[in-house]
Amino acid sequence: MKWDMAKVTSSRFRSRQGAVPGWELWSLTTTLLVPVFNLSERGRGVAVPTAAFPRKRLPRDPRPTPAPAPPPAPAPPHPGSCRSRRVWAQGLLSGPSPGRVRRMEPGPGPDPGPGGPLALCLALLALGCGLGLWLGRRAGAAAADRWALTWLCYDALVHLTLEGPFVYISLTGTVAESDSILASLWKEYGKADARWLSSDPTIVSLELLTAVLDGILALMLIYAIVKEKYYRHFLQIALCVCELYGGWMTFCPDWIMGSPNLNTGNRLYLWVYLVFFNGVWVLVPSLLLCQSWVGIKKMQLKKLNPGKKRK
């Protein structure tokens, strides 16, 4: 179909329904001329845009691009195949993977409380009393010496069976990390004095002295009393001085610093663990020192005046 451009642009061009509006003429003109222009330019080798008018840009999607899905895991081998048996054997040899298997760490066990340690101390006291009274009765000793033997037997049992293992545990580790039965007793006492849980050098040094030296002196003194040896009071004085020195050096350094390791807010820990159990090792050695003083005095007076009796 051919159009006469003079008639199209002329103001005299009319349609059957009336005059053609200007915007319709412009649309009709561009519709007819743009394809013709494109064909002519493409024939010459000139790049022409495919559209006569630029397109509107669509708004970008604000949502991020989803990550690609991971590749599917390989299917496990058939349980009856040779490959599955080989993989199973390799798993037994190599052990479980640390990334897949969650190892259960042993947590702290339940607190046994003071019942067990106190029962152990009472059992040692009963054993020491029975053994001391039996030795005194067999040797025909006086009443004071029988009670001294009772205390010495209990003292030797404590030094050798309780303080000796404490020294070993503290030299190889700490009481807080140990799971032995005797460590539970010192853990209970550590609630009153925290130095016994962390292997304090001062405490370990004193306990090494008392466990070895005092334990041996107690056994030798028992033998000297039963056999009525002349060195009985010398051993008794040496043992009592060691006991008093150990008690003083145990608490005096902590007192000077303000007792940061002592639990004095609990009545059980203060009056039973700290005062009673440590006070016994102050009271009894002091009484034994007085006994040795009186015994040495009597022997000296008897030697100086063998024929006279003095009060």
VENDAUR-V779978 format. One record per residue. N is the residue number from 1. OMEGA is omega in radians with two decimals (NA if undefined). Layout:
BEGIN
N;OMEGA + N;OMEGA
END
This chain:
BEGIN
1;-3.12 + 2;3.12 + 3;3.04 + 4;-3.05 + 5;3.11 + 6;3.12 + 7;-3.12 + 8;-3.10 + 9;-3.11 + 10;3.12 + 11;-3.13 + 12;-3.13 + 13;-3.09 + 14;3.01 + 15;-3.13 + 16;-3.11 + 17;3.14 + 18;-3.10 + 19;3.11 + 20;-3.13 + 21;-3.11 + 22;-3.10 + 23;3.07 + 24;3.09 + 25;3.13 + 26;3.09 + 27;3.13 + 28;-3.12 + 29;-3.14 + 30;3.12 + 31;-3.09 + 32;-3.00 + 33;-3.07 + 34;3.09 + 35;3.13 + 36;3.13 + 37;3.13 + 38;-3.13 + 39;-3.14 + 40;-3.14 + 41;3.12 + 42;3.08 + 43;3.11 + 44;-3.12 + 45;-3.14 + 46;3.11 + 47;-3.10 + 48;3.08 + 49;-3.08 + 50;-3.13 + 51;3.14 + 52;-3.10 + 53;3.13 + 54;3.12 + 55;3.09 + 56;3.12 + 57;3.11 + 58;3.11 + 59;-3.13 + 60;-3.14 + 61;-3.12 + 62;-3.11 + 63;3.14 + 64;3.12 + 65;-3.13 + 66;3.13 + 67;3.13 + 68;-3.13 + 69;3.12 + 70;3.13 + 71;-3.14 + 72;3.13 + 73;3.12 + 74;-3.13 + 75;3.11 + 76;-3.14 + 77;3.12 + 78;-3.06 + 79;-3.10 + 80;-3.06 + 81;3.13 + 82;-3.14 + 83;3.13 + 84;3.10 + 85;3.12 + 86;3.10 + 87;3.12 + 88;3.13 + 89;3.10 + 90;3.10 + 91;3.10 + 92;-3.10 + 93;-3.08 + 94;-3.12 + 95;-3.11 + 96;3.11 + 97;-3.12 + 98;3.14 + 99;-3.09 + 100;-3.08 + 101;3.12 + 102;-3.11 + 103;3.14 + 104;3.11 + 105;3.12 + 106;3.14 + 107;3.11 + 108;-3.12 + 109;-3.13 + 110;-3.13 + 111;-3.11 + 112;-3.14 + 113;-3.08 + 114;-3.06 + 115;-3.11 + 116;3.12 + 117;3.11 + 118;3.09 + 119;3.10 + 120;3.10 + 121;3.10 + 122;3.11 + 123;3.09 + 124;3.10 + 125;3.11 + 126;3.12 + 127;3.13 + 128;3.12 + 129;-3.14 + 130;-3.13 + 131;-3.14 + 132;3.11 + 133;3.12 + 134;3.12 + 135;3.14 + 136;3.12 + 137;-3.13 + 138;-3.14 + 139;-3.11 + 140;-3.09 + 141;3.10 + 142;-3.08 + 143;3.13 + 144;3.12 + 145;3.08 + 146;3.10 + 147;3.06 + 148;3.08 + 149;3.10 + 150;3.14 + 151;-3.10 + 152;3.09 + 153;3.10 + 154;3.13 + 155;3.13 + 156;3.11 + 157;-3.14 + 158;-3.12 + 159;-3.02 + 160;-3.04 + 161;-3.14 + 162;-3.09 + 163;3.07 + 164;3.05 + 165;3.10 + 166;3.12 + 167;3.14 + 168;3.14 + 169;-3.11 + 170;3.12 + 171;3.13 + 172;-3.11 + 173;3.08 + 174;3.11 + 175;-3.12 + 176;-3.12 + 177;-3.08 + 178;3.12 + 179;-3.12 + 180;-3.10 + 181;-3.14 + 182;3.10 + 183;3.12 + 184;3.09 + 185;-3.13 + 186;3.02 + 187;3.10 + 188;3.09 + 189;3.10 + 190;3.04 + 191;3.09 + 192;3.13 + 193;-3.02 + 194;-3.12 + 195;-3.13 + 196;3.14 + 197;-3.00 + 198;3.13 + 199;3.10 + 200;-3.08 + 201;3.14 + 202;-3.13 + 203;-3.13 + 204;3.12 + 205;3.12 + 206;3.14 + 207;3.04 + 208;3.09 + 209;-3.08 + 210;-3.10 + 211;-3.08 + 212;-3.04 + 213;-3.11 + 214;3.09 + 215;3.12 + 216;3.12 + 217;3.12 + 218;3.12 + 219;3.12 + 220;3.13 + 221;3.06 + 222;3.12 + 223;-3.11 + 224;3.12 + 225;-3.11 + 226;-3.09 + 227;3.12 + 228;3.14 + 229;-3.10 + 230;-3.11 + 231;-3.08 + 232;-3.07 + 233;3.06 + 234;3.10 + 235;-3.11 + 236;3.11 + 237;-3.14 + 238;3.14 + 239;-3.12 + 240;3.10 + 241;3.10 + 242;3.13 + 243;-3.14 + 244;3.11 + 245;3.12 + 246;3.11 + 247;-3.14 + 248;-3.11 + 249;3.08 + 250;-3.01 + 251;-3.07 + 252;3.11 + 253;3.14 + 254;3.07 + 255;-3.13 + 256;3.14 + 257;3.14 + 258;3.12 + 259;3.14 + 260;-3.09 + 261;-3.09 + 262;3.12 + 263;-3.12 + 264;-3.14 + 265;3.14 + 266;-3.09 + 267;3.13 + 268;-3.11 + 269;-3.10 + 270;-2.98 + 271;-3.13 + 272;-3.06 + 273;-3.04 + 274;-3.04 + 275;-3.02 + 276;-3.04 + 277;3.09 + 278;3.10 + 279;3.10 + 280;-3.14 + 281;2.98 + 282;-3.09 + 283;-3.07 + 284;3.06 + 285;3.09 + 286;3.08 + 287;3.11 + 288;3.05 + 289;3.08 + 290;3.10 + 291;3.11 + 292;3.09 + 293;-3.14 + 294;-3.13 + 295;3.12 + 296;3.11 + 297;3.14 + 298;3.13 + 299;3.13 + 300;3.12 + 301;3.12 + 302;3.13 + 303;-3.13 + 304;-3.12 + 305;-3.08 + 306;-3.09 + 307;-3.09 + 308;3.07 + 309;3.13 + 310;3.13 + 311;NA
END
